[in-house]
Amino acid sequence: MKFVGLAGWSGSGKTRLLCALIENISARGLKVSSIKHAHHSFDIDKQGKDSYLHRKAGAQEVMIASEKRWALMHERVDDEPLPSPITLVRRMQRVDVLLVEGFKKFPIDKLEVYRHSSQDESEATSKKPLLANQDPRIRAIVSDIPLEVSSDRGNPLPVFNANDISSIANFILDQPFFAPPMGDIAEAQNY
């Protein structure tokens, strides 16, 4: 299974790229799944629904299932660490490509998404440093401008135009992106 992270600053276009990659890779007949890290509180449940009432009553986990989909909601207790992508993937079925959005500090191979300009200048990441300058696990950069960036070994990193989804997907499928061995990664916080 390919296990590839998409990392970048908020507003860089990670979600847009992830959705385009899912569509492109799925159209090739491959199975794709994703994991998304949220820095904010979120809730997929609706107030007043039975599953919501189960959680409010104190259930640690609630699974809801229908003919179309199922979801598992797990309530973290205050001292419970955020699970790593490795821990989360253990709960998922095996696919051809697993794309991980966020978890930028977690030690997996990843592509950096970098946006220099934006309609809304507050979303531009040009004032933020390139993550590739500090993260040796970044294997390529996806950007809206041409860049020249070297890896920690001095070799130039591939840079893809953010709109060239087919080339980015080809790179992911052609490169040896694999999930790291489970024993090689200590569960860590601060992703």
JOKAUR-V294276 format. One line per field, one symbol per residue. ss: DSSP state (@ for helix, = for strand, . for the rest). burial: b if it has 16 or more other ideal C-beta (glycine too) atoms within 10 Angstrom, else e. A space follows every 10 residues. Layout:
BEGIN
ss: ???
burial: ???
END
This chain:
BEGIN
ss: .======... ...@@@@@@@ @@@@@@@... .=====.... .........@ @@@@@@.... =====....= ====...... ....@@@@@. ......==== =........= ====...... @@@....... @@@....=== ===......= .....=.=== =...@@@@@@ @@@@...... .@@@...... .
burial: ebbbbbbbbe ebbbeebbeb bbebbeeeee ebbbbebeee eeeebeeeee bbebbeeeee ebebeeeeee eebeeeeeee eebbbbebbe eeeebebbbb bbbbebbbbb bbbbbeeeee eeebbeeeeb bbeebebbbb bbbbeeeebe eeeeeebbbb ebeebeebbe bbbeeebebe eeeebeeeee b
END
